[in-house]
Amino acid sequence: MSELKKIGFVCKEKGRLDKSLQRSISEAHISNSALRKAVFAGRITINGVVCRRPDFTVRPGDRIEGMVEEKEKRPAVTAPVIVYRDEFIIAVDKPAGLPTHKTSDSSRANLYDLLCSMLAEEKGMTGPSELRSELQPEKRPGLLHRLDAETSGLLLFTLRREMNASLAKQFEEHSIEKRYLALVSCSSRLPSTWTCSDPILRAERKRNRYRTARPDEEAMSAVTHFRTVWQKDKVALIEARPVTGRPHQIRVHLSAGGTPIVGDTFYGKELNNRRDGNGRKEREEEAGRLMLHAYELVFEHPATGKRMTLRTEEPDFGEARSDKPKATGRKR
């Protein structure tokens, strides 16, 4: 959550208000867009008078004050936790909040670059850019699947280019089994197992948002199998096994079924904030993160052909729900 910071300075030269703000407020954690937003919101004053015009002309001696949003301070990023590694593949446990790859924010850390940095250091190189430019392409880590930035858990990379085709084919043919754990809000008793096969399409006028389709709409097929691990009051731990790999598939399917993932601000905000007749929240959310974790991958090793099962440690969902019962193991 962004916080407001008080600013104040005396203008030293004539010019536009927005340009004067940009010159005088040099902190890296306050963006130019945040300064303009503060002007439009009426949070900036010139000599005690509110000004909502970024192009307003300020003069030397004018006192400019206001409240502007600071960028959210991101936690320090550490080296990825390795779950499995051999000469052909490497599997890591991605923390929540870390993008899988580069985003439009070039200053934001991402898992792929962290992995490249780790491999570069092993070879006496200085960082990911040197690894990409000087290392032969067949030695660069291959990224064949992704997790949403908000989702934690297992990601599998190849360490040799000739391994890509085998794993890519397994992902394409859905022969790789992926299992997730999700903490969800619920208002009624859930079945022990169920399947959602609602097609998914991109939501209109909303970038990077998806929804289930109506019968008359063309959409991507999507199938997810679910199992209730435990349920208590209005919260449950669910195991999800997506057969297809559509964007936000598990989140969309759970939300469409009235069981949004705790901490999902995209697809669960309205349901998680619903209030009862006394004005109390029906579903109290204390997450601080999206409670979705990719904990298991079952696949055929691209070099040996051996069927492998990789798992992470159980995700730390207990902090959000201190009254949860002990989770039971998955039946095999």
N, C-alpha and C positions, 0 to 999 in steps of 0.2 A: 504494500500500500504506500503510495506517495504521500509525503508530508509537506506542509507549507512552511516556508522559511521567510523570515522578515528580511527585507533589503532596504537600503537607503543610501543615497549619495547626492552630492551637489554637482550639477551639470557643469562641465568645463568648456564646452563649445556648442555652437549653434548646430541644429540638425534635427532629424526625425527622432521621435520618442523611442521607437523600437531599435533604431541603430545606436542610440545613446545607451539604452539598456544593455545591448549586446557588448558594447565596448567596456562598460563599467562593471558588469557582472561576469567575471571570468571563470567562476567555479565550473569545473568539468561536470559536476553533478546537477547543473541547471542548464537545460537545453534552450535554444533559441525559440523553439515552438512553445515551451513552457512560459517564456517571457511574453510572447504574443498572446497566449491564452489568458495570462493574468491581466493584460490590458483589456481584452474583450470582455472579461468577467467583471471588470470594474474594481480590480484589486490593486490598481496603481493610481497614485495621486501625484499631482504636480503642485507644489506649494499648498498642499492640503485640499486640493480640488480633484475629484475623480476624473480621470481621462480615459475614454474607451477608444481613442483613435491612435493606432500605431504610427500614422503619418503626421501626427501633431508636431508642430515645430517647437522644440525646447531651446532655451537660451542660457548662456553662462550665468550661473548663480541660482538657477531654478533648483529647488529641493525636490527630488524624486524619491518616493517611498512606496512600499507595497509588500504583498505576500505572494510568493511564487512557489510552484511545486518543485521539489527536489526529485531527481531520479531515484527509484528504489535501489537501495544498496544491496547488491547481490552478494551472497556468501562466497567465501574464498573457495576456489576450485582446486581439488586435489587430484592426484594421478588416479586413473581408473582402476577399480578393483578387478583383478584378473580371476575369473572363475575356472577357466581351462585354457591351456596353451600347449601346442606342439609345433612342429616345423611347418605345418600346413594351415592351421586355423588358430584363432584366438577368440575367446568369449569373455566379455566384460559385463560387470554389473553397473549400469548407468544410474546415477542418482537422479531424483526428481528435480526438475527445473533446469536441467542441462540439455540443450538441443543436441540431436544426433550429429548434425552437420552445420555448416555455416548458415547464418541467417542474414537478413537485411541489415542487422546491427553488427557491423564489422568488429566492434569492440567486445562483443559477447563471446565468451568461451564456448567451445563445442567439443563433443566427445571425440570426433574424428581427428581434430587437430591435437587434442591431448594424447591420443593414441599414437599419432605420428611423431609427436615430440618424444614420447617414451621410446619408441623404436629408433628415432634419430640419435638419442643419447647413447643407446646401446652400441651404435655404430660410429660414435665419435663425431656426430654431426651436431649442428647448433639448434635445429628446430624443424617444424613441419614443412616450411617452404623449401629448405635445403633438401629434406628427404624427398619431396616431390620432384624437385628439379634435377638432382644428381643421382638418385637411386633409380635403377632400372625399373620400368613400369611393372614388370612381373613381380617385383619385390614390394610394391606398395600394398598396404592393406586394402582389401576389397570390401566395399560396403554393399550388402545385398538386401538388407531390410532396415526398417527404421522404427523408432518409437517416438510418440509425441514428446515434446520437451517436458511436459508435466508428468509423464509416465516414467516410473523407474523400472529397472530390471534388465534382463538378459538381452545382449546384442551380440551377434556372431559376425566375425570378419574373417576373410581369407588372408593368408600371408603369402600366397603364391597365386599368380594370375591363372594358372592352369586349373586351379581348384574352383574358379568362379562358375564355370559352366554346370558342374554337377550340382552345386548348391542352388544356383539360380533355377535349374530345372525342378528341383525339389520344392522350392517356394512356389513356382508357377503351377505345378501339379498338385499343390496343397498336401504333399506327402510329409512335410515337416509338421509335427504337432507342436503347437504353442499353447501354453496354459498361463493364465493370469489369475491373480487374486484381486478382488475388488471389495471394498467396504461400501455398502449401499444403504440408503435410507429406504424404509418400507413402512407401509401403513396396515398391511394385512399379512397373514401367514403365507409364506412362499412354498411352492412345491419343492420336493427334494431334487428333481431334475426337470428341465424344460429346454426347448429349442426355439429360437427366434429366427425366422427366415424372411423378415421384411426387407424388401429392396431399399437401397439407400441412394440419395442423390444430393447434389449441392444445394444448400438453401439459397433462395433468391435474395439478391442484394446483400448477402452477408459473406464476406471473404473468409475462406477456410472454415465454414460451418456446413454441417450436413444434417439431413433429416430423413425419416422414413418416407417412402413414396406412397402416393395414393394409387388405387388399382388402375387408373387410366393414364398414369405417367410412366414414361420410359426411365428406367433407373438401373443401377448396378445390382446384380444379385448379391445377397449377403446372408450368410448362415453362421450362427453362433450357438454353441451348446453351453448350457449353464448347469451348475450344481450348487446347492446350498450346503456350505460347510457348517455354519452355525447361524442361529438367529435368536436374538433376544430383544424384546420390546420392539422398538422401531428401527433397529439396525441389524444388518446381517453381513456375514462374510460369504462372498460368492466366488466360486471358481468358474472362469470363462474359458472356453476353448473355441476360438474362431476358426471356422473351416476356410472361409475366404479372408482376404486381407484388405478390406476397404478402409478408407480414411475414417478414423474415429468410430470404427464399427462397434466395438464393445460399448463405448459411451453412448452412442445413439440408440442402440438396441435396449440397453438398460433404462435409459431415460424414457423411451417410448413405452416401455412396460410399466412405468410408474415407480421404478426403483433406481433413481439417479445415484451416481457415484458420489459419495461424500467428498466435498471440495471441488466438484466440477462446476466452475463458473460459466462454462459454455452451455451445458445441457441440463444442469440440475438446479440452477439458481432459483427459478420460479417455484419448483416443487419443494426444494429444501427450505424456502422462506415462507411457505404457506402457513397461515395462522388459524387456530381453532376459534370457536365462538367467544372465548374469553380474551382473545387477542394475543394468546401465547403461541409461539412457534410450535407447529406440530412436529417438526424435525429439527432438533437443535444441532447445528453444525459447528464443530470446533476443530476443523481440519488443519487449515494453513497450507494444504497441498492437495493435489488430486490423489485420492486413495486407490490407485490402480498400479499394479506391479506385475511385470512379466517374470514369472518365477521358474518356468520350465520350458526347455526345448528338447524335442526328440527328433533325431535326424540320422541320416546315413552319412558316415564320415566320407568326405569326397575322395580321399586317397586310399583308405583301407576297405571301404564298403561296410565297416562295422556299424551296427545300429547303436547310437549313443544317446544317453539321457543326461542333460546338464541341468542343474538347479542352483538357485541362489539361496541365501539364508532367508528365513521368513521375514517379510517386510515389517517395519515398525509401525503397525497401525494401532497398537495398543494405547499409544499416547493420546489418540483422539477419542478413544472409548475405554475408559478405565474399568467399566463394569462388564466388559466382554467375557464370555466363558472361554475356556481353553479350546482352541481349534482342533478338530480331529484330522487325522491323516487321510490322504486321498486313497480311496479303494482302488486296487489294481486287479 
